[in-house]
Amino acid sequence: MYRMTAVLIGAATTIALVQPFGAVALEPSEVAALAKEFTVRIEGEQKGSGVIPERDGNTYTVLTNWHVVDEEGQYQVVTIDDRKHDVTYSKIRYYPGIDLAVLQFSSSQRYRTVKLGNSEETREGKTIYVIGWGDFQRDIRERPFYFWPGYVLSRLQKPVEGYGMVHDQPTVPTTYRGPVLDVRGRLVGINGAAFTEPNTGREMGLAIPMEIVLAGRNMLKHPPGIFLAKDVDVKPPEDVDINPRNAVSYYNRGVDYSRQGEYERAIADYNQAIRISPNYAHAYNNRGVIYNNQGEYERAIADYNQAIRINPNYSHAYNNRGLAYNNQGEYERAIADYNQAIRINPNYALAYNNRGVAYNNQGEYERAIASYDRAIQINRNWGSISITNAYNNRGVAYNNQGEYERAIADYNQAIRINPNYALAYNNRGLIYKELGDKRRAISDFQKAADLHRQQHGTDYIWYKRALERIRKLQGR
């Protein structure tokens, strides 16, 4: 399930950018050479590109899209010299209501920083360059550097999530995320999305102009679920001061309530955020997640529909609506939504995993396995929740085909990544039981029971089922 985004109140990080005077236009090859030095790769739970606008001693600041790092986990910044620099997730900062994030890394090496251009002068017809590192492809064994010349097509008066610049370079998927430069090699925007114009079918790109970046630089917040430094007073949600005219304030408190299981309070805050800002797609999406968790699938689907109407490229809303359809047993509709989420974001591992579940429910085991294969390929080596689920789920598909050795190998891998993954122990135990290996089956069921009890308590249904299986195997 898509993890909802949240922000906790904390100290702001300021980005200091310097604007040059009297610079002249550069040759495209010169801009590309400069860009390659200050455009970085971001690796981790998700992938993307970023740009270095500032250095303070050995500390470098990187600007990227929030959707590149909104899944908590391990991230690294890879610089032009192929050095990998660890990012402390708790120090990432997020722009409320804008698809932007700031992260930092430390290095004694000297890397070029980008200079700031005047994005307010980057109007329709102006030449721009869209920059980014692409993803691994079947015949390419490295992430290629892409340099796309283009033009500004439109400047929007009412940007959604900060996307106020429309240009003619939709680019390849991973390079949605990266800097936009002017003809002098100066930073004028952060690229982050693409869409298809409904009347013409033409694909276009979307970027966040730098005037929006600078306007929000003193509003930066902490990412989801991260404890702040001890000297920062973190208030519980009910004590947080709310600006009654600010939809984001209600939205953020709603997310905090959601994470605490206070669903009615969360819904009330999402309702208020929507009253203030009727086109708040994230609020509709997150309210839909709660309705889905409560089994109110029709209400969830209605909210996802609204989020998609507001933002037709909202891949998470398609994924989440697919989950609701899957829960209703409408597998074809679920698969159609997962396919759409994947079309928008071809590296959306969770959508591949969820599509695999729907195929498995239909008895389409080969298709399910192919979807799980893709989810694992995307997330390999990062040990994320999604890759653990994909190994477990692929094991279920192999088990359904009677390929017990391959199923056990997948359950083993899920357990290696997450030794506390109770479901994988349970599923492996079922195979050992089927094979007549009572000793191993009892051991796995006992481990699953212990983990279920620790994580959910003794009233949890899967804890009780594990104990019942042990009793039957022991003849009691």
N, C-alpha and C positions, 0 to 999 in steps of 0.2 A: 504493500500500500504506500502511496506517496506521502512522504513525511512533510508535515505542515511547517511552514517557515515561521520563525518567531524572532523577536528582538528583545533584549534586556537593556534597561537604561544603564549607560555607563559613560565614561569619559570619551570625548570626541577626539578624533585624529585629524589634524589639519594637513592638507597637501599644499605645499608651497611650489608654485610653478612660475617660471620666469619667461617673459615674453620678449623676444629679440626685436631690435629696431632696424629697419632699413634692409632686411634680407631680400635677396633676389630669388627668382624661380630657379629651380635646379632641374637638370636633366632627369628623366624618370629613373635611369640606372643609378644616378647619384642618390635619389630618394630611397631606392630599394636597398642600396648598400648601407645607408644610415639606419633604415628601419630594421634591418637584420640584426643590428647591434643592440637596439633597445626593446625589441619585441621578444618576449620570452614565451616558452612553452609552460603550461601548467599541467601537471600529471597528478593523478590520485583517483579518488572515488569517481570523479568525472574529469574530462579533459577539456582544455581550451587554450586560449592565448591571452597574453596580457602585455602591458607596456610599462616601462620604468619612467616615471615622471620626476623622481626625486631621490637623492642620496644624502644621508646625514651621517657622516663618519663611515662606519662599516654597515650601516642599516639602509637597505634599499626598499622603496615603496613601489608596489605594483598595482595598477588599476586593471580590473577585469570585470566581467559580468557576474552578478550575484548567483545566477543559475549555474555557473561553472563550479562554485564552491558551496552551494547551499546544502549539500549532503555532508553531514559531519564525518570526518575521517582523516586519513593521512594525505597530505598534499606536498608536492615539491615544485619549486620553480627551477626550470632548466634554462640556463643562460646560453649565450652564443658559443661559449667555449665548451659546451656539453657538460658543464658542472651542474650537479643536482643540489639544490639548497632546500632544506626542510623548512616548512611553514608551521608555526604554532597556531593551531586552529582557534584557540581561545583569543588570539590577538587579531583575528580577521575582523574587519568592520564592514557593516552593511548600510547602504543608503535606504532609509524607509520609503517605500513606495516607488523606488527607482531600481532598475535592474543593474546595479553597480555594487562592487565590493572593493575594498582596499586590503591588501595583504602585504606582509613584510618578510624579508629574509636578510640574513647577515652574511657578509663576505668581506675578506680583506682584498679581494680582487677589485679592479676598477672597471666598471661597466658604464657605457654611454647612457645618458638620460635624454629623454625627448624634450624638445622645447615646445612651448604653448603657442598655438596660432589663435587667430580671432575667429571663433566659430560663428559669431553673429554676422560676419561678412561672407561666410561660406553659404551663399544663397543658391537658388536654382540656376543651373547652367555652369556652375563652377566645377573645375576639375578636382577630383580627389583620388586618393589611393587607399584601397582597403587591404589591410595587411593581416596575416595570420598564419599559424602553423597548422597544416592539415593533419588528418588522421592517417593511421596505417591503412593501406589498401592491399588488395590481394597480391598485386605484382610490385608493390613498393615496400621495402623493408625498413623505411625510416619515415618520420613525420616530415613531409616536405614543407618548405617555406613558400608561401604564396604571396604574390604582389599583383593586385588587380587594379588597373586604371579604370576610372569611371567618372560619372557626373552626378551632381545633386539634382534630383528630380523634383523634390518638394520639401518645404519646411512647414511642419504642422503647427497649428495654433494651439491644439489641445493634445499634447503628447500623452500616451499611455505608457506607464512605467518608465518615463523619461525619453521614449523613442520619438524624437521630433524631427529627424532627418531621414528622408527617403532617397535612396540612390539606386543606380541601375546595376549593382553587382550583388546578386543574392549569394554568390560564392558557394564553395563546398561546405558541408555541414560544420566541421570543427572551426573553420575560419569565419563562421558567423561571429566568433568572439575574438576581437582584436582591435588594434587602433585604426582610426581613419586619419589620414594625413593630408595636408594641402600641398600645393606645388612647391613649397619651400621646405617640405619635410617636417612641418610642425603639426602637433596634435590638435585636431579640431573635433574629434568625436571618438566614441567607443562603439564599435559595431557589435551587434548581438542577436539579430533576428532576421528572418526573411518571410515574405508572404507572397501570395499569388493574387494579382489584381483580378477581381471576379469577372469583369466585363471583357477583358482582353486575354486573360489567362497568362499574362506576362508576370514573370517572377521578379521581385524587387527586394532590395535589402533595407534594413532599418538600423539606424545608429542613434546614439544618445549624444547630442552636441555638447561641447565642453562648457558652454555657459550654464547648462543644467548641472553638470558635474561640480562646477565651482560654487554654484548657488547652494548646493546641499552639503558642502564639505564640512560644515560645523554641526551637522545633524547625525553623524555616523553612530551606529549602534552595534552592540555585540551580536554575534550569530546565535542560533537556537541553542538553548539548554546549556550554556556555558557559564560556569561560575565566574564572577568578576573578581578582581583583586580584593584582598581582605579589607583594604581601607575604603572600599566603595560600599555604601549602604544600599543593599538591594531590598526593595520592599516587596511583600507578597502582593499578588494582583489586586486584592481588594483595597490595598492601601496606596496604590499608584495614583498619582494625580492625573485626571483626565481632562483634556481640553474638549469641552462639549461641542465644539465646531470642527474638531479634527477627526476624520474617519480613521486615520492611521492609528491614533491612540486607542480607539475602541478595538480595532483589528488586532493590534499587538497584545492587548490584554486578553482578548478572546483566545489567541493562540496559547498564552500562558495558562488560561483556564483549561483549554483542551488538553494540554500536556499533563495537567494535574487530574484529569478525569472529571472536571467540573463542567459537564457538557451543557447543562441548561444555562449556566452563566455564560459559557462561551457562545452559545447560540444567541443569547440576548445581546452580547457585544457585537457579534457579526451582524445581527439585525440592525443595530444602531449605526454601524459603519456603512451599511448599505443604504440606510435612510439618508445619511449625509452625502454619500457618494454612490449614486445608483449604478454606476459602471465599474464598481470595484470587483473585478473578476476574481481576485484571490479570496475575497470574503465569501463570495458564492461558492467557490471551490471548497474552502475549508469547512463551511457549514454543511456542504454535501458530504464531506468525509464523516462528520459526526452523525448525520442522518443514516449514512451507510452502516456505520458501526452499530447503530441502534436498530438496524433491520428495517428502517423506513426507506426502502429502495426507491419508491416512486418520488418521494420528496428529494432524495439525493440526486436522482437523475434530472429532476427539474432544475436543481441548482447547477449541476454540471452543464445542462443545456444553456443556461443563462451565461455562465462563464465563457462557454464556447461562442455564444452569440457576440459577446463583447470582444473576445479575442479568438478569432478562428484558428490561430496558431498556438493555442494553449495545449501543449502536448500532455501536461499532467492532468488536465481536465478530461481529455479523451481517455487516458489510462484509467482514471478513477471511475469514469462512467462505464468503462469496460468491466471494472470490478463489480459494479452494481448489477449490470446485466448478467454477469457470470453468476452472481449470487441468486439471481432470479431463474437461472437455468437457461437463459437466452444466449447460448454460446455463439451463434452466428453474429449477433449484434455485438457481443463482447469482442470477438475476433476482428470485426470491422473497425471498432474503436481502437484496438491495439495497433492494427495496421496503420490507421491514420496517425496515431502518436509516433509510430516508427517512421512514417513518411516525413513528418515534421522534424524528427530528431532520429536519424538512422543509427545513432549510438545509444539509444534509450534502452539500457539493459533490462530495467524492470518491466518495460512493456513486452520485451521478448519473453521474459520469464512468465509473465501473466498470460501471454498468448499460448505459451506451452501448456499451462494449466487448463485453459479452455479446450485446446486440442485433445489433451489427455482425457478430459471429461467426455469428449465425443468418441473416445476410443481411437483417435487418430494418433497412434503412438509415434510413428516415424516423424510426423510433422511436429509433434510435441518435442521430441528429442532434438530436431533441427533448431527449434526456437531456443531450447535450453543451451545448445551448443553455442549459439550466437551470444546469448547472455554471458556465458562463461568466457568466451573469447574477448568480449569487450572489457570485462572486469577482472581478467586474470591477474593474479599476483597481488591484488590489493586487499583481499580478505574482507570484502564488504559484506553487509547483510545480504545483498541481492545475489552475490555469487554463491554464498552458502546455501541459500534457498534453491538456486538453480541446480547445484549438485544434488541436493536432496530430491528435488522434483524430477530430475532426470533419472535418479535411482528408482523412483516410483514407476516411471514409464518403462524402464528396463524390466522391473519386477513384473509389470503387467504383461510383458512379452515373454516372461519365463526366463529371461537372461539374468539369472541370479548372481553370477560372478561379477558382471558389469554393474549391477545394482549395488552390491556390497562395496565395490570399489568406489562408487560415487558417495555412498553413505560414509565410508572411511574418510574420504576427502573432506566432506562437510564437517565431520568431527575434528579433523586435523585443523581446519580453519577456525572452528568454534567448538572447543571441547565441552561447552555447556549447551549444545544444541540437542535438546531432549528428543525432538521428533525424529532425528536421524538415528538415535539409539533405538527408539521404538520400532522404526521401520526395518532396521537391520535385524532386530530381534525377531520380527515376523518372518523374515526369510530363514533365519536359523531354525525357527520353529517348523517351518514348512519342510526344511531339509532334515529334520529329526535330530538336530543338535541341541538337546535340551539345556546343556550346561551353558553354552554361549547365549542361547535365547534368554534364559533366566537372568544371566549377568546383564544383558542389554536392557531387559525390562526393568530390572532393579535400578540401573543407572538412570533410565528415563523417569521412573517413579521418584527417585531422590531429587532430580532436577525439577520436575513438575511441582513437587512439594515446596522446594526452596523458592521457586519463582512465582507460584500461584496459590499455594496453600493446599490443605488436605481436602477441600471441597471441590477441587478442580477435577473435571470429568476424566481427563486423560491420566491423572494420577490414579484415580480409582480403577480405570481400565487396565493400567499397567500392573497394579496389584492383583487384579482378578486373573490376568494372564499368568502371573507367577503361580498363583494358587492352583490353577488348572494344570500347569506343567508339573507341579509337585504332587499332584493327585490329592489335593486337600479340598 
